[in-house]
Amino acid sequence: MRALAFLHAAHRVHRDVRSDHVLLTLMGNVKLAHFASAAAVTAPLHEPVGTPYWLAPETARAAAAAMVTGRPTACSYDTKVDVWAAGATVLEMVSGQAPYADCEPDIALEMIAREGCPDVDEPSRLGVAGYTCWRRKMVVVDPSERATAAEVLLDPWLATWLDADRGRNELVAVIRRVQSQGGEGAEGDLGDHG
């Protein structure tokens, strides 16, 4: 989220935030990668860009229409699409699947546009405060009601994790455990530490 807040403060939008573009160092540092789809934001953007399962509703609607008609369909969006995509990535981390991953991309786009982000199967894995931050700030269907990356960073739940390096310490512990097992069991270890 810090990387997104930095990027957005520089009037840039990533437009393809997803788990494949979030890297983890051996020291537990989280890095945002793959800026090929990034763009300057001086006014609302209009061309839907990104990977279907992580697209925000405002871009998913246009992307779904373009898939049906075979022609580009305009939409209007800003940096808040990255906040949505980060929220979709949180869902993937907690549930093991991106939103509507069991659907074909065109169906997933329609579902995102119509239904928004599916709920977490086990909200307790995020804790009450984490779930509230995720649901009420990150994956809000109406972009005018969705938080900015800077606002998400101010959420007390996330601030606690960032200030205390609590999250990093837990990630480093998981990395060391996986390394000691020769790389085996990574999914189980990450799942146990939700």
C-alpha positions in Angstrom: 0.0 0.0 0.0 3.0 2.3 0.6 4.1 1.7 -2.9 0.7 2.6 -4.3 0.5 5.7 -2.1 3.9 6.8 -3.4 3.0 6.1 -7.0 -0.4 7.9 -6.7 1.3 11.0 -5.0 3.4 11.2 -8.1 0.2 11.2 -10.2 0.8 7.7 -11.6 -1.5 4.7 -11.6 -0.2 1.1 -11.8 -3.3 -0.4 -13.5 -2.3 -4.0 -13.1 -1.9 -4.7 -9.3 -2.2 -8.4 -8.7 -0.4 -11.1 -6.8 2.0 -11.9 -9.7 3.2 -8.3 -9.4 3.8 -8.3 -5.6 7.2 -9.6 -4.8 8.5 -10.7 -1.4 12.2 -10.4 -0.5 13.9 -12.9 1.8 13.9 -10.1 4.5 10.1 -9.8 4.3 10.0 -6.6 2.3 7.1 -6.4 -0.1 7.8 -4.9 -3.5 5.5 -3.8 -6.3 6.7 -4.8 -9.8 5.7 -4.7 -13.4 5.0 -1.1 -14.4 4.3 -1.8 -18.1 0.7 -0.8 -17.7 1.4 2.3 -15.6 0.2 5.7 -16.7 0.3 9.3 -15.7 -2.9 10.6 -14.2 -3.6 14.3 -14.8 -7.3 13.7 -15.6 -9.5 10.6 -15.4 -8.3 7.8 -17.6 -10.6 6.2 -20.1 -9.1 2.9 -21.5 -9.6 -0.2 -19.3 -6.2 -1.8 -18.7 -5.3 -4.6 -16.4 -5.9 -8.3 -15.7 -9.7 -9.2 -15.6 -9.9 -10.8 -12.2 -8.4 -7.8 -10.5 -10.1 -5.0 -12.4 -12.2 -2.5 -10.5 -15.9 -2.4 -11.3 -15.6 0.9 -13.2 -13.1 -0.7 -15.6 -14.5 -4.2 -15.6 -17.8 -2.9 -17.0 -16.1 -1.4 -20.0 -13.8 -4.4 -20.5 -16.7 -6.7 -20.4 -18.6 -4.6 -23.0 -15.4 -4.6 -25.2 -15.2 -8.4 -25.1 -18.8 -8.7 -26.2 -18.7 -6.0 -29.0 -15.1 -6.5 -30.0 -14.6 -2.7 -29.9 -12.9 -0.6 -27.2 -15.4 0.8 -24.7 -14.5 4.0 -22.8 -14.8 4.3 -19.0 -13.6 6.9 -16.5 -11.2 6.0 -13.7 -8.3 7.2 -11.5 -5.8 5.8 -9.0 -8.6 4.1 -7.0 -8.5 1.2 -9.4 -5.2 0.2 -7.8 -6.8 0.3 -4.3 -9.5 -2.1 -5.6 -6.9 -4.4 -7.2 -4.9 -4.4 -3.9 -8.1 -5.4 -2.2 -8.7 -8.2 -4.7 -5.1 -9.3 -4.0 -5.9 -9.4 -0.3 -8.9 -11.7 -1.1 -6.6 -13.9 -3.1 -4.1 -14.1 -0.2 -6.8 -15.0 2.3 -8.9 -17.4 0.1 -6.3 -18.7 -2.3 -8.2 -17.4 -5.4 -8.6 -14.1 -7.1 -12.2 -12.8 -7.3 -14.3 -15.1 -9.6 -11.2 -17.1 -10.6 -13.4 -20.1 -11.2 -15.1 -18.2 -14.1 -14.0 -17.4 -17.6 -12.6 -13.8 -17.8 -15.6 -12.4 -19.5 -18.0 -13.8 -16.9 -15.6 -12.6 -14.1 -15.7 -9.1 -15.5 -19.5 -9.1 -15.6 -19.6 -10.4 -12.0 -17.2 -7.8 -10.8 -19.2 -5.0 -12.6 -22.5 -6.3 -11.2 -21.6 -7.8 -7.8 -18.3 -6.2 -6.8 -15.8 -8.3 -4.9 -17.0 -11.6 -3.4 -16.8 -11.8 0.4 -14.0 -13.6 2.2 -15.0 -17.1 3.2 -13.4 -16.7 6.6 -13.4 -13.1 7.7 -11.7 -14.1 10.9 -8.5 -14.7 8.9 -8.3 -10.9 8.5 -9.6 -10.1 12.0 -12.5 -7.8 12.6 -10.4 -4.6 12.0 -8.7 -6.0 9.0 -11.9 -7.2 7.5 -13.6 -3.8 8.1 -10.7 -2.0 6.4 -10.8 -4.4 3.4 -14.5 -4.3 2.9 -15.3 -0.7 3.7 -12.2 1.0 2.2 -10.6 -1.2 -0.5 -13.3 -3.2 -2.3 -16.0 -0.5 -2.3 -17.9 -0.7 -5.7 -18.5 3.0 -6.0 -15.1 4.6 -6.7 -16.2 7.9 -5.2 -16.7 6.0 -1.9 -13.5 3.9 -2.1 -10.5 5.0 -0.1 -7.3 6.3 -1.6 -4.1 4.4 -1.0 -3.0 7.1 1.4 -6.3 6.8 3.3 -5.9 3.0 3.6 -2.5 3.5 5.0 -4.0 5.6 7.8 -6.4 2.8 8.9 -5.4 1.9 12.5 -5.3 -1.8 11.7 -2.9 -1.4 8.8 -0.9 1.3 10.6 -0.3 -1.1 13.5 1.1 -3.7 11.2 3.3 -1.2 9.4 4.6 0.7 12.4 5.5 -2.3 14.4 7.0 -4.3 11.5 4.7 -7.0 12.8 3.8 -8.2 9.3 7.4 -8.3 8.2 8.5 -10.3 11.2 5.8 -12.9 10.5 6.7 -13.0 6.8 10.4 -13.5 7.7 9.4 -16.4 10.0 7.4 -18.1 7.3 10.2 -17.6 4.7 12.7 -19.2 7.1 10.4 -22.1 7.9 9.9 -22.7 4.1 13.6 -22.5 3.5 14.4 -25.0 6.3 11.9 -27.4 4.7 13.7 -27.1 1.4 10.9 -25.0 -0.1 8.2 -27.6 0.6 5.0 -26.7 2.3 4.9 -23.0 1.4 1.1 -23.0 0.8 0.4 -24.6 4.2 2.7 -22.2 6.0 1.2 -19.1 4.4 -2.3 -20.5 5.0 -1.6 -21.1 8.7 -0.6 -17.5 9.2 -3.5 -15.9 7.2 
